[in-house]
């Protein structure tokens, strides 16, 4: 398998291994900096490792946390190794104050984090060592080291959907697509170059080919599946997986065109225990309180900027009706980024380069400052910190008529940030909303405190690199 599932969230194995490699390299870089600064004698240094190790682990941990927040490892897919290393430089710089703060809090056991240029030297060593080890890592795993050959049973609509949605480099990190096996009763919609006409049985084929997984993407299972053949394949150690489950695992979203109400009922997920619900509420309050404390000066500056641009009488906040948990309507609060008369003709989708947006509004939208008043929505319980973005009632009514399962996104509280915001740009039309729903359903199905923490950490990347802002 090229993935592991931790707390119901799929994580790509090479990313886990790369994270562990980075952690070890950073700890070694710190130890190297301490060796040259304080020791110089290898035997003496080895005998003193128990004193150096806590600081090295804290240094490596903070750097890895900031790298996760900046999307360093994922950037390798879109930006290559050079883009990944540029983000690494930023992460190493941003983690320095975190390490210094840790030293001030725990001076009795973090011996080597307090000044003397150790952290700076460790960051420099870390950058060069990370560059070397990552180059080696990608040379080793850049091919098919962590990939498995998969075969798709079916060549109709569902199979075509898999081919179209999972053939991009981003989504095909964990597998090599061998081809599609058409069934006699099913119309063929997959292009001929991807089809495999079995000379004998499916079982005979996988004995001759290194197929590790068979994905069942048949349009109508009631017309029959080669169950005996599939059972023989399973007994040979081949994994048999449903097409919708495969799509979810590989793309981290739910395939709307491939699921039914029955799939929602019988698939795992879509459950929240009382304990996890209390944990999520505690995380909401803690995160919101910290953000409110940290962002208060910025919020005051925003109020001043809006007043200076639009006059003292102009409203600072913009309150709007949104649909929340179980379809209940509530008021969401944002800093006003449009002219006061922006919707005198009625509600419309926000557009790119929207002429209704003010100069201050354009800036606060790009860096997501306009969303900060929603902290109070989280504190009063109408929103969560992590969840699907709340939509306006009139748009919800329109979208629910056209997009299947759209109202299922209201099974959880809406959030300031969410899985769809990390994975997809701003939605300003029906098709974009359909795509974001795929990510929202993945979050609702697999929600956990771990996934919430991951989303909160990676939201930093959205803010810094302006992903999805409009």
C-alpha positions as CSV (number, residue, x, y, z in Angstrom):
1,X,0.0,0.0,0.0
2,X,1.2,3.5,-0.8
3,X,-1.0,5.1,1.9
4,X,-1.6,4.6,5.6
5,X,-4.8,5.7,7.3
6,X,-4.3,7.6,10.6
7,X,-7.4,8.6,12.5
8,X,-9.5,8.0,9.3
9,X,-7.3,10.3,7.1
10,X,-5.2,9.0,4.3
11,X,-1.5,10.0,4.2
12,X,0.8,9.1,1.4
13,X,3.7,6.9,2.7
14,X,6.5,8.7,0.9
15,X,5.5,11.9,2.6
16,X,5.6,10.1,6.0
17,X,9.1,8.7,5.2
18,X,10.3,12.1,3.9
19,X,9.0,13.8,7.1
20,X,10.9,11.3,9.3
21,X,14.0,11.8,7.2
22,X,13.7,15.6,7.5
23,X,13.2,15.2,11.3
24,X,16.4,13.1,11.7
25,X,18.4,15.4,9.4
26,X,17.4,18.5,11.3
27,X,18.2,16.9,14.7
28,X,21.6,15.9,13.3
29,X,22.2,19.4,11.9
30,X,21.5,20.8,15.4
31,X,23.9,18.3,17.0
32,X,26.5,19.2,14.4
33,X,26.2,22.9,15.3
34,X,26.5,22.2,19.0
35,X,29.6,20.0,18.3
36,X,31.5,22.7,16.5
37,X,30.3,25.4,19.0
38,X,31.0,23.7,22.3
39,X,32.8,20.4,21.9
40,X,35.2,19.6,19.2
41,X,36.1,16.3,20.8
42,X,34.0,13.5,19.4
43,X,34.3,11.2,22.4
44,X,33.3,14.0,24.8
45,X,30.4,14.9,22.5
46,X,29.1,11.3,22.3
47,X,29.2,11.0,26.1
48,X,27.1,14.2,26.4
49,X,24.4,13.3,23.9
50,X,21.8,12.9,26.6
51,X,22.2,16.6,27.3
52,X,22.1,17.6,23.6
53,X,19.3,15.3,22.5
54,X,16.3,17.2,24.0
55,X,17.3,20.5,22.4
56,X,17.9,18.7,19.1
57,X,14.5,17.0,19.1
58,X,12.7,20.3,20.0
59,X,14.6,22.1,17.2
60,X,13.7,19.4,14.7
61,X,10.1,19.2,15.8
62,X,9.5,23.0,15.5
63,X,11.0,23.1,12.1
64,X,9.0,20.1,10.9
65,X,5.8,21.7,12.3
66,X,6.5,25.0,10.4
67,X,7.3,23.1,7.2
68,X,3.9,21.3,7.5
69,X,2.2,24.7,7.9
70,X,3.9,26.1,4.8
71,X,3.2,23.0,2.8
72,X,6.8,22.3,2.1
73,X,6.5,18.6,1.3
74,X,3.4,18.9,-0.8
75,X,5.1,21.8,-2.8
76,X,7.4,19.2,-4.3
77,X,4.5,18.1,-6.6
78,X,3.7,21.5,-8.1
79,X,6.9,23.5,-7.6
80,X,9.7,20.9,-7.8
81,X,12.7,20.6,-5.6
82,X,13.8,24.2,-6.0
83,X,10.3,25.5,-4.9
84,X,10.4,23.1,-2.0
85,X,13.8,24.4,-0.9
86,X,12.7,28.0,-1.1
87,X,9.8,27.2,1.3
88,X,12.2,25.3,3.5
89,X,14.3,28.5,3.9
90,X,11.2,30.4,5.0
91,X,10.3,27.6,7.4
92,X,13.8,27.5,9.0
93,X,13.7,31.3,9.5
94,X,10.2,31.2,11.0
95,X,11.0,28.4,13.4
96,X,14.0,30.3,15.0
97,X,11.8,32.4,17.4
98,X,9.8,29.2,18.3
99,X,13.0,27.5,19.4
100,X,14.1,30.5,21.4
101,X,10.7,30.8,23.1
102,X,11.0,27.1,24.0
103,X,14.4,27.7,25.6
104,X,13.0,30.6,27.7
105,X,10.2,28.4,28.9
106,X,12.3,25.3,29.7
107,X,15.8,26.6,30.5
108,X,16.4,23.7,32.9
109,X,16.5,21.0,30.1
110,X,16.9,22.8,26.8
111,X,20.6,23.5,27.3
112,X,21.6,24.5,23.8
113,X,18.8,26.6,22.4
114,X,19.7,29.9,24.2
115,X,21.8,32.1,21.9
116,X,25.5,31.6,21.0
117,X,24.5,31.3,17.3
118,X,23.7,27.7,17.7
119,X,20.2,27.9,16.2
120,X,21.3,30.0,13.3
121,X,24.2,27.6,12.5
122,X,21.9,24.6,12.9
123,X,19.5,26.1,10.4
124,X,22.2,26.7,7.9
125,X,23.5,23.1,8.3
126,X,20.0,21.9,8.1
127,X,19.3,23.6,4.8
128,X,22.3,22.1,3.1
129,X,21.8,18.7,4.6
130,X,18.1,18.7,3.7
131,X,19.0,19.6,0.1
132,X,21.4,16.6,-0.1
133,X,19.2,14.0,1.6
134,X,16.1,15.1,-0.3
135,X,17.9,14.8,-3.6
136,X,18.9,11.3,-2.7
137,X,15.4,10.5,-1.4
138,X,13.7,11.6,-4.6
139,X,16.3,9.8,-6.7
140,X,15.5,6.6,-5.0
141,X,11.7,7.0,-4.8
142,X,11.2,9.2,-7.9
143,X,10.3,6.1,-10.0
144,X,8.0,3.4,-8.9
145,X,9.5,2.4,-5.5
146,X,6.3,3.2,-3.6
147,X,3.8,2.7,-6.3
148,X,1.6,-0.4,-7.0
149,X,0.2,-1.5,-10.3
150,X,-3.6,-1.3,-10.3
151,X,-6.2,-2.8,-12.7
152,X,-9.7,-1.4,-13.1
153,X,-12.6,-3.8,-13.6
154,X,-15.1,-1.9,-15.8
155,X,-14.9,0.5,-18.7
156,X,-18.1,2.4,-18.5
157,X,-19.1,5.8,-17.0
158,X,-17.6,5.2,-13.6
159,X,-14.3,3.9,-15.0
160,X,-14.1,6.9,-17.3
161,X,-14.6,9.2,-14.4
162,X,-11.7,7.5,-12.6
163,X,-9.5,7.9,-15.6
164,X,-10.3,11.6,-16.0
165,X,-10.0,12.6,-12.4
166,X,-7.0,10.5,-11.3
167,X,-4.7,10.8,-14.3
168,X,-3.1,14.0,-13.2
169,X,0.4,13.8,-11.6
170,X,-1.0,15.2,-8.4
171,X,-3.5,12.4,-7.9
172,X,-1.4,9.6,-9.2
173,X,1.3,9.6,-6.5
174,X,0.6,6.1,-5.3
175,X,-0.2,3.9,-8.3
176,X,0.5,2.9,-11.9
177,X,-2.6,2.4,-14.0
178,X,-2.2,-0.9,-15.9
179,X,-5.5,-0.6,-17.8
180,X,-9.3,-1.2,-17.8
181,X,-11.0,-4.5,-18.2
182,X,-14.4,-4.1,-20.0
183,X,-17.4,-6.3,-19.0
184,X,-19.6,-7.9,-21.6
185,X,-22.8,-6.3,-20.4
186,X,-21.4,-2.8,-20.0
187,X,-21.1,0.0,-22.7
188,X,-17.4,1.0,-23.2
189,X,-16.6,4.7,-22.6
190,X,-12.9,4.4,-21.8
191,X,-10.6,5.2,-24.8
192,X,-9.3,2.1,-26.6
193,X,-5.7,2.6,-25.7
194,X,-6.5,2.1,-22.0
195,X,-8.4,-1.2,-22.5
196,X,-7.2,-4.6,-21.7
197,X,-8.8,-7.6,-23.5
198,X,-8.1,-10.6,-21.3
199,X,-7.0,-13.7,-23.3
200,X,-8.2,-15.9,-20.4
201,X,-9.5,-15.1,-16.9
202,X,-8.7,-12.2,-14.7
203,X,-7.0,-14.6,-12.3
204,X,-4.7,-15.9,-15.1
205,X,-3.8,-12.3,-16.0
206,X,-2.7,-11.3,-12.5
207,X,-0.6,-14.4,-12.2
208,X,1.4,-13.2,-15.2
209,X,1.4,-9.5,-14.3
210,X,2.5,-7.7,-11.1
211,X,-1.0,-6.3,-10.3
212,X,-1.3,-5.5,-6.6
213,X,-4.9,-4.1,-6.6
214,X,-8.1,-4.5,-8.6
215,X,-10.5,-1.5,-8.5
216,X,-14.1,-2.4,-9.2
217,X,-15.7,0.5,-11.1
218,X,-18.7,-1.2,-12.7
219,X,-21.8,1.0,-13.5
220,X,-24.4,-1.6,-12.5
221,X,-23.3,-4.5,-10.3
222,X,-26.8,-6.1,-10.5
223,X,-25.8,-7.3,-13.9
224,X,-23.2,-9.5,-12.4
225,X,-19.5,-9.5,-11.5
226,X,-17.0,-12.3,-12.1
227,X,-17.1,-13.2,-8.4
228,X,-15.2,-16.5,-8.6
229,X,-12.5,-14.8,-10.6
230,X,-12.2,-11.9,-8.1
231,X,-12.1,-14.4,-5.2
232,X,-9.2,-16.3,-6.8
233,X,-7.4,-13.0,-7.2
234,X,-8.0,-12.1,-3.6
235,X,-6.7,-15.4,-2.5
236,X,-3.5,-14.6,-4.4
237,X,-3.0,-11.5,-2.2
238,X,-4.4,-8.9,-4.6
239,X,-6.4,-6.2,-2.9
240,X,-10.0,-5.7,-4.2
241,X,-11.4,-2.3,-3.6
242,X,-14.6,-0.4,-4.6
243,X,-14.1,2.4,-7.1
244,X,-15.6,5.1,-4.9
245,X,-13.4,4.1,-2.0
246,X,-10.3,4.0,-4.3
247,X,-11.2,7.5,-5.6
248,X,-11.5,8.8,-2.0
249,X,-8.2,7.3,-0.9
250,X,-6.2,8.6,-3.9
251,X,-7.7,12.1,-4.3
252,X,-8.8,12.9,-0.6
253,X,-12.3,13.8,-1.9
254,X,-15.6,11.9,-2.5
255,X,-16.7,11.1,-6.0
256,X,-20.2,12.5,-6.3
257,X,-20.9,10.7,-9.6
258,X,-19.9,7.3,-8.1
259,X,-21.8,7.3,-4.8
260,X,-25.4,6.5,-3.8
261,X,-27.4,6.9,-0.6
262,X,-26.6,3.2,0.1
263,X,-22.8,3.9,-0.2
264,X,-23.2,6.8,2.4
265,X,-25.1,4.5,4.7
266,X,-22.8,1.5,4.6
267,X,-19.3,3.1,4.1
268,X,-17.2,3.8,7.2
269,X,-17.1,7.3,8.6
270,X,-19.8,10.0,9.1
271,X,-19.6,9.3,12.8
272,X,-18.8,11.7,15.7
273,X,-18.5,10.4,19.3
274,X,-19.3,12.5,22.3
275,X,-15.7,12.5,23.3
276,X,-14.4,13.7,19.9
277,X,-17.2,16.3,19.8
278,X,-16.1,17.7,23.2
279,X,-12.5,17.6,22.0
280,X,-13.4,19.5,18.9
281,X,-15.3,22.2,20.8
282,X,-12.3,22.6,23.2
283,X,-10.0,22.9,20.2
284,X,-12.3,25.5,18.7
285,X,-12.3,27.7,21.9
286,X,-8.6,27.3,22.4
287,X,-7.6,28.1,18.8
288,X,-10.1,31.0,18.6
289,X,-8.9,32.5,21.9
290,X,-5.2,32.4,20.8
291,X,-6.0,33.8,17.4
292,X,-8.1,36.6,18.9
293,X,-5.3,37.5,21.2
294,X,-2.7,37.5,18.5
295,X,-4.8,39.3,15.9
296,X,-6.3,42.0,18.0
297,X,-3.8,44.7,16.9
298,X,-4.4,43.7,13.3
299,X,-8.1,43.9,13.7
300,X,-7.8,47.4,15.2
301,X,-5.7,48.5,12.3
302,X,-8.3,47.1,9.9
303,X,-11.0,49.1,11.6
304,X,-8.9,52.2,11.2
305,X,-8.1,51.6,7.6
306,X,-11.8,51.0,6.7
307,X,-12.8,54.2,8.4
308,X,-10.1,56.2,6.7
309,X,-11.1,55.0,3.3
310,X,-14.9,55.1,3.6
311,X,-15.5,57.7,6.3
312,X,-16.3,57.6,10.0
313,X,-20.0,56.9,9.3
314,X,-19.2,53.8,7.2
315,X,-19.9,50.4,8.8
316,X,-16.8,48.3,9.6
317,X,-18.5,44.9,9.9
318,X,-20.7,43.2,7.3
319,X,-23.2,40.7,8.7
320,X,-24.8,38.2,6.4
321,X,-27.2,35.3,6.8
322,X,-25.6,31.9,6.2
323,X,-26.7,28.3,6.5
324,X,-25.2,26.4,9.4
325,X,-25.6,23.1,11.3
326,X,-28.7,21.1,10.3
327,X,-29.8,23.9,7.9
328,X,-30.3,26.6,10.6
329,X,-29.7,30.1,9.5
330,X,-27.3,32.3,11.5
331,X,-25.5,35.6,11.1
332,X,-21.9,35.5,10.1
333,X,-19.6,38.5,10.7
334,X,-16.8,39.8,8.4
335,X,-14.9,43.0,8.0
336,X,-16.6,44.9,5.2
337,X,-14.5,44.5,2.0
338,X,-17.0,45.9,-0.5
339,X,-18.8,49.2,-1.0
340,X,-21.8,49.7,1.4
341,X,-24.2,49.5,-1.5
342,X,-22.5,46.5,-3.1
343,X,-25.7,44.3,-3.1
344,X,-28.4,46.9,-3.6
345,X,-29.4,44.8,-6.7
346,X,-29.4,41.5,-4.8
347,X,-26.9,38.8,-3.9
348,X,-24.5,37.7,-6.6
349,X,-21.4,35.4,-6.6
350,X,-18.2,37.1,-5.8
351,X,-16.0,37.4,-8.9
352,X,-12.4,37.7,-9.7
353,X,-11.4,41.4,-9.9
354,X,-14.8,42.3,-8.5
355,X,-15.3,46.1,-9.0
356,X,-17.4,46.3,-5.8
357,X,-14.3,45.6,-3.7
358,X,-12.6,48.6,-2.0
359,X,-8.9,49.1,-1.9
360,X,-8.7,48.1,1.7
361,X,-11.1,45.3,1.0
362,X,-8.9,43.9,-1.8
363,X,-5.9,43.7,0.6
364,X,-7.8,42.2,3.6
365,X,-9.4,39.6,1.3
366,X,-6.0,38.5,-0.1
367,X,-4.6,37.9,3.4
368,X,-7.9,36.6,4.9
369,X,-8.1,39.4,7.5
370,X,-11.8,40.0,6.5
371,X,-12.6,36.6,8.1
372,X,-11.2,37.4,11.5
373,X,-14.5,38.6,13.1
374,X,-15.8,35.1,12.6
375,X,-13.8,34.2,15.7
376,X,-16.8,35.5,17.6
377,X,-19.0,33.1,15.7
378,X,-16.8,30.2,16.8
379,X,-16.8,31.4,20.4
380,X,-20.6,31.6,20.5
381,X,-20.9,28.2,19.0
382,X,-22.6,29.0,15.6
383,X,-19.4,28.0,13.8
384,X,-16.4,25.7,14.3
385,X,-12.9,26.7,13.6
386,X,-12.6,23.9,11.0
387,X,-15.5,22.9,8.7
388,X,-17.2,23.6,5.4
389,X,-17.5,27.3,4.6
390,X,-21.1,28.5,5.2
391,X,-23.1,29.6,2.2
392,X,-25.9,32.0,1.8
393,X,-29.5,30.6,2.0
394,X,-30.5,31.6,-1.6
395,X,-27.3,30.0,-3.0
396,X,-27.8,26.9,-0.9
397,X,-31.4,26.5,-2.3
398,X,-30.1,26.8,-5.8
399,X,-27.2,24.5,-5.4
400,X,-29.1,21.8,-3.5
401,X,-31.5,21.5,-6.5
402,X,-28.6,20.9,-8.9
403,X,-25.9,19.1,-6.9
404,X,-26.6,15.7,-5.3
405,X,-25.9,15.4,-1.6
406,X,-25.3,19.2,-1.3
407,X,-27.3,19.5,1.9
408,X,-25.1,16.8,3.6
409,X,-22.4,19.5,4.1
410,X,-24.8,20.9,6.8
411,X,-24.4,17.8,9.0
412,X,-21.5,19.6,10.8
413,X,-20.9,23.1,11.9
414,X,-19.5,25.4,9.2
415,X,-15.9,26.7,9.8
416,X,-13.5,29.5,9.3
417,X,-11.2,27.2,7.4
418,X,-11.7,23.8,6.0
419,X,-10.4,20.9,3.9
420,X,-11.9,22.3,0.8
421,X,-10.2,25.7,1.4
422,X,-6.8,23.9,1.5
423,X,-7.4,21.8,-1.6
424,X,-9.4,24.0,-3.9
425,X,-9.6,27.6,-5.0
426,X,-12.4,30.0,-4.3
427,X,-15.8,28.8,-5.6
428,X,-17.7,31.4,-7.7
429,X,-20.0,29.2,-9.8
430,X,-22.0,25.9,-9.6
431,X,-19.2,23.7,-11.0
432,X,-16.7,25.0,-8.4
433,X,-19.2,24.5,-5.7
434,X,-19.7,20.9,-6.9
435,X,-15.9,20.3,-6.7
436,X,-15.7,21.9,-3.2
437,X,-18.5,19.6,-2.1
438,X,-16.4,16.6,-2.9
439,X,-13.7,17.8,-0.4
440,X,-16.3,18.9,2.2
441,X,-17.9,15.4,2.1
442,X,-14.4,13.9,2.6
443,X,-13.9,16.0,5.7
444,X,-17.4,15.2,7.1
445,X,-16.8,11.5,6.4
446,X,-13.3,11.4,8.0
447,X,-13.3,14.2,10.5
448,X,-11.1,13.8,13.6
449,X,-9.1,16.0,15.9
450,X,-6.0,15.0,13.9
451,X,-7.5,16.1,10.6
452,X,-8.6,19.4,12.3
453,X,-5.1,20.0,13.6
454,X,-3.6,19.3,10.2
455,X,-6.0,21.7,8.5
456,X,-5.3,24.5,11.1
457,X,-1.6,24.1,10.6
458,X,-1.8,24.1,6.8
459,X,-4.1,27.1,6.8
460,X,-0.9,29.1,7.4
461,X,0.1,28.2,3.9
462,X,-3.2,29.4,2.5
463,X,-2.8,32.8,4.2
464,X,0.9,33.3,3.3
465,X,0.6,32.1,-0.3
466,X,-2.9,33.5,-0.9
467,X,-4.3,30.2,-2.1
468,X,-8.1,30.4,-2.8
469,X,-8.5,34.1,-1.8
470,X,-10.8,36.3,-3.8
